[in-house]
Every structure is written in structure tokens, then in C-alpha cells.
Amino acid sequence: MPEDIVSNIKKLMLNLSLYTGALILGPLIFFGGIGYLLDKYLNTQPIILIIGVLIAFIFTNIFLYKKIKNLNQVVKKEFKNNRKDIKDNEA
């Protein structure tokens, strides 16, 4: 496999892992934090916190689905371009 393709794959995997980590922590901290503060204010512990965590879980899954779907399309496009380049070089 050519070195530039390996380098691109490594960069893509690093970006995906960083994005996934931020995507999990961001909504969890945001919605969980709001749930925690509302629970303290309304004295309903831990009901609203649990609801906030569930909302964060739903948002995270929706965003991950969209990201993976987009990534799949990019990889398919790159794969087709690389195959075309290889066939052109062989001819």
C-alpha cells in the first residue's frame, strides 16, 4: 500500500477517535450538568440527571450515525478514485 494512503488512513482514524471522544463527552457534560443543576434546584435527585444522561445518549448516537454515514461515503469515493488511478497506471 502506498505511503500516502497509509498516512491518510492514520490521520482519518486519529480524527475519528478524537471526534468520537468529544462527541460522547460534550453532550454528556452539557445535558448531565443541566440535569444535575435542575435536580439540586428542584430537589428531585436524581430524576432529571438521569433524563439528561439519556438525552445525551440519544444525541450522541444520532451524531455518530451521521458521522459514520458521511465517513462511509468519503471512503467509498476515495476507494473508487484510487482503483481508477491504479488501473490508469497499469495501462
LOPA-286303 format. One line per field, with one value per residue (C-alpha): z, x, y; residue number from 1; residue in one letter. Coordinates in nm, 2 decimals, decimal comma. Last residue first. Example, Ala and Ser with C-alpha at 12.3 -4.5 7.8 and 13.67 -1.06 7.14 Angstrom:
BEGIN
Z = (0,71	0,78)
X = (1,37	1,23)
Y = (-0,11	-0,45)
i = (2	1)
aa = (S	A)
//
This chain:
BEGIN
Z = (-1,88	-1,53	-1,42	-1,53	-1,35	-1,03	-1,06	-1,11	-0,81	-0,60	-0,72	-0,63	-0,29	-0,22	-0,31	-0,09	0,20	0,17	0,16	0,46	0,65	0,59	0,72	1,02	1,10	1,07	1,29	1,55	1,56	1,62	1,88	2,07	2,07	2,21	2,48	2,58	2,62	2,84	3,05	3,09	3,19	3,45	3,59	3,59	3,82	4,05	4,27	4,26	4,49	4,23	4,24	4,30	4,04	3,80	3,85	3,79	3,49	3,33	3,40	3,25	2,95	2,89	3,03	2,85	2,53	2,51	2,65	2,38	2,08	2,21	2,23	1,89	1,73	1,88	1,76	1,41	1,38	1,47	1,23	0,95	1,01	1,02	0,69	0,52	0,62	0,49	0,16	0,14	0,20	-0,09	0,00)
X = (-0,24	-0,12	-0,11	-0,47	-0,59	-0,42	-0,57	-0,92	-0,88	-0,76	-1,06	-1,31	-1,15	-1,16	-1,53	-1,61	-1,41	-1,59	-1,93	-1,85	-1,73	-2,06	-2,25	-2,01	-2,06	-2,44	-2,46	-2,23	-2,44	-2,76	-2,60	-2,45	-2,79	-2,97	-2,71	-2,71	-3,09	-3,05	-2,79	-3,03	-3,31	-3,09	-2,99	-3,36	-3,45	-3,15	-3,24	-3,57	-3,47	-3,58	-3,26	-3,03	-3,21	-3,20	-2,83	-2,77	-2,99	-2,81	-2,48	-2,59	-2,71	-2,39	-2,14	-2,29	-2,35	-1,98	-1,82	-1,95	-1,90	-1,56	-1,44	-1,59	-1,43	-1,09	-1,13	-1,24	-0,95	-0,70	-0,85	-0,85	-0,49	-0,38	-0,58	-0,42	-0,07	-0,14	-0,26	0,05	0,28	0,15	0,00)
Y = (0,07	-0,02	0,35	0,41	0,10	0,22	0,57	0,42	0,20	0,50	0,71	0,43	0,38	0,76	0,77	0,47	0,62	0,95	0,79	0,58	0,88	1,06	0,76	0,73	1,10	1,09	0,77	0,93	1,24	1,05	0,82	1,11	1,29	0,99	0,93	1,29	1,27	0,97	1,15	1,44	1,21	1,05	1,39	1,50	1,20	1,20	1,40	1,59	1,88	2,14	2,34	2,04	1,83	2,13	2,16	1,79	1,77	2,08	1,92	1,58	1,76	1,96	1,71	1,41	1,62	1,71	1,39	1,15	1,38	1,48	1,12	1,04	1,34	1,25	0,89	1,00	1,24	0,98	0,73	0,97	1,07	0,71	0,64	0,94	0,83	0,48	0,62	0,85	0,55	0,34	0,00)
i = (91	90	89	88	87	86	85	84	83	82	81	80	79	78	77	76	75	74	73	72	71	70	69	68	67	66	65	64	63	62	61	60	59	58	57	56	55	54	53	52	51	50	49	48	47	46	45	44	43	42	41	40	39	38	37	36	35	34	33	32	31	30	29	28	27	26	25	24	23	22	21	20	19	18	17	16	15	14	13	12	11	10	9	8	7	6	5	4	3	2	1)
aa = (A	E	N	D	K	I	D	K	R	N	N	K	F	E	K	K	V	V	Q	N	L	N	K	I	K	K	Y	L	F	I	N	T	F	I	F	A	I	L	V	G	I	I	L	I	I	P	Q	T	N	L	Y	K	D	L	L	Y	G	I	G	G	F	F	I	L	P	G	L	I	L	A	G	T	Y	L	S	L	N	L	M	L	K	K	I	N	S	V	I	D	E	P	M)
//
